[in-house]
Amino acid sequence: MSSLLRGEEMCLAQLFLQSGSAYDCISELGELGLAEFRDLNPSVNTFQRKHVNEIKKCEEMERILGYLLREIKKADISLPERDVNPVAPLPKHIMAIMEQLQRLEVELGEVTRNKEKLQKNLLELIEYTHMLHVTRSFVQRTCEREPLQVQYEEFPFLEKDTVMDYNSMQRLGAKLGFISGLIQRVKIEAFERMLWRVCKGYTILSYSEVEEYLEDPETGEPTKRMVFLISYWGDQIGQKVKKICDCYHCHLYPYPTSNDERNDVVEGLKTRIQDLHTVLHRTEDYLRQVSIKASESVYTWVIQVKKIKAIYYILNLCSFDVTNKCLIAEVWCPVNDIPTLRRALEDGSRKSGATVPSFVNRIPTSDTPPTLFRTNKFTSGFQNIVDAYGVGTYREVNPAPFTIITFPFLFAVMFGDLGHGLIMALFAFWMVLYENNRKLKNTRNEIWNTFFEGRYIILMMGLFSIYTGLIYNDCFSKSLNIFGSGWSVKAMFTAEVWKPEDLTGNKFLTLDPNITGVFKGPYPLGIDPIWNLASNRLTFLNSYKMKMSVILGVIHMSFGVILSTYNHLHFRKKYNLYLVFLPELLFLLCLFGYLVFMIFYKWLVFSAKDSRNAPSILIHFINMFLMQGDTVSPLYPGQAGLQVFLVVIAVLSVPVLLLGKPIYLYWVHNGSHRLGMYRGYERVRRNSEEELYLMRAHDMEEGSSHSDLSTSTEHKKEEFDFADEFLHQAIHTIEYCLGCVSNTASYLRLWALSLAHAQLSEVLWAMVMRVGLRTDTRIGVLFLVPVFGLFAVLTVSILLIMESLSAFLHALRLHWVEFQNKFYGLPVSKDILC
Amino acid sequence: MVSHSLALPMICFTTLWGLVGVVAPFLVPKGPNRGVIVTSLILTAVCCYLFWLVAILAQANPLFGPQLKNETIWYLRYFWE
């Protein structure tokens, strides 16, 4: 337990490693994870260290592995789920792994490139086929439009059925040309307009849409395309048309001149497409095989490469000794683990077959060691949330073991619902039961990982919420009536205060506890269920919850102040106990402890009989500070005197807190010097008491000047320390005193959030579930199913997720700020050993 | 309705949380986690007992009663007694 309360005791050790077995020893140490290496070559540049080449090789391997992983994921191959943890391979195997990886990379790269080329080819051929198919229908179509051919007399080729007649064209001395291809559908109108403007009717454009979506060879996206056929005459026009086609990114294909030619081309294309399909298929299969083979060992390689890189990095931190035959390393490691360290070194030496063993020596040091906490799977979650604020200094008291209980408790005070707590606890319980399921452990989803890491925290939060929900008597905004309510309605009728006509006349009536028989005693477990039915429920609950928050807050903070005694005693600063801890505790308890006392006193002493003149605690508290004891009637005899006494103690403890420690430290540093001087004189002149007395008297007069001369430098140092110390203590005092007030008020968030939760829960019930339950027609039964679905979804999303995150955050803040600044030192960023 | 005393629940719950917080720590077996378990038991007992105590003391001497709707009063008169 001392390990979790304070942290492990750490020591600095020196390792002497034989050059031959250094790699294996570090590999063994790395597997254990117990040591933190110090950098013995801090002045050396990263690029000048000894093993920089090996690290470069490792990084190259990591790059290849990254590429392989991406390719495997693209091919949708599932990676094996085994829990692999291979040991780092020996240096001679590293080259073999490197070669394998490089070969795989080259192979995969080539095959992928081939596949892409083939695919592009295939798409082009498909486009060509479509184009031929569609233009055939152009030509056939145009030949049917006989009556309109009057305009196209210049191009008599349209009269014949499908054959382009060059002969008739040559009669005119013009050369008829055709350009055919495909263009994106969105561009066709602009294309047509451009053609018309540039070529002014010397071209004819026919186009038609391709029904299917064709894949673009360059981008691979499916697009809608139109097949077009431009017939033009004249070479110049032809050039212009070609330029325009380029501009609009058309895919041009050669246009067959005769029907037979067209048919031949179509046949040829068909066979080529089929061949390409087969080849592509084979290529994809081969690619898949290569990827599968790589995927089997890729995770092993990833871990191995990481370990190799880590080992070389650590080797870079070590330094050579004078004989250049063995490496020296300095590590921080726990004192209890030195034997384990020794054994690891022996194992490493044995594995590498070295004749001379490596050994470890503990060396004394005055540096502050890093902080280490040994945690198991249960406590690690709580330690993480404490460390998120700051890691404590070495051997300081650790708030984590207390946070295990107080954090879920404060969360539950703010969350307080039996039903919601039950759901949360069941969810966490399911996660805990299946915590060894690999699929749950190793997902890449960040949010799920966060929940999974905190499964024990969520379990504790859920269990405590069940308890506080029981006490608040709130289960999905309804109350449980286990023991029977302590309030009796009948007694109001039997006492003749209410008559039956009152019920019809008044909408609301209030029970009066003054009447006998109405209030029969407090409900034994929590809040009475009748309050759930009352319309002035919040008046009662607010008063109760506010007082509860203040009580819990003052007790939590006092606990924090008391914990600081651990630190004072451990670091042997006993004066802190009297000069810091005592004034702090007195200040807190005299003011806010007295407030808590007043709350309890009012609860116990004042009852319904005195409800007319029941005192307001707030007024009394304010009057205490203003020292006006006689404006309101006292709670108890002697109250005025006691309050004055408490205020005086609290006010006096402030200067003690402010000045006590600096003055004491100043006296310690200076006064001992004076004593030293006296002792020196005593040694020299032991002869005559009288002379000694005279000497001392002489010294007293000149004592100050003596100390000035001889200890001038140290005096300056004391001066400097005193100012620094005084400033530090002044800041601490102001922070503490103002903090007491503001932190006590800050604990009222316990009331605020539990009120918000209860109200949200009630609104959800009243607006959603009750609407469904109140439809009493036959349809209502069916209607209830979606209503309940909506209720469940809203409960989980708003109340369980949003509210619990909110309560989690506020409970965390209460711990980090209000609790921890009572005793936790300024967090220094020290490393934790992992 | 039902007459509740203050003494009986006080004795019951004090003994319950007293068992959890004072007696159970001695029954925890020795092991590396003994300290954490003992701390947790004591803190749980203190927190839960305090919470219950505040709830029952706040209701022991009520200064005012619940204000109910007339339908609720009618229902309670006939069904809760």
Interface residues (C-beta under 8 A of the other chain):
Chain A: M1 S2 L4 L5 N376 T379 P401 F402 I404 I405 T406 F409 V413 Y467 T468 I471 F483 G484 S485 G486 W487 S488 V489 K490 F493 W498 D502 L503 T504 N506 K507 F508 L509 T510 L511 D512 P513 V518 F519 K520 G521 P522 Y523 P524 L525 G526 I527 D528 I530 W531 L533 A534 S535 N536 R537 T539 F540 S543 Y544 K547 M548 I551 L552 I555 F600 W603 L604 V605 F606 S607 A608 S611 A614
Chain B: M1 V2 S3 H4 S5 L6 L8 P9 C12 N33 R34 G35 V36 V38 T39 S40 L43 T44 C47 C48 L50 F51 W52 V54 A55 I56 L57 A58 Q59 A60 N61 P62 L63 F64 G65 P66 Q67 L68 K69 N70 T72 I73 W74 L76 R77 W80 E81
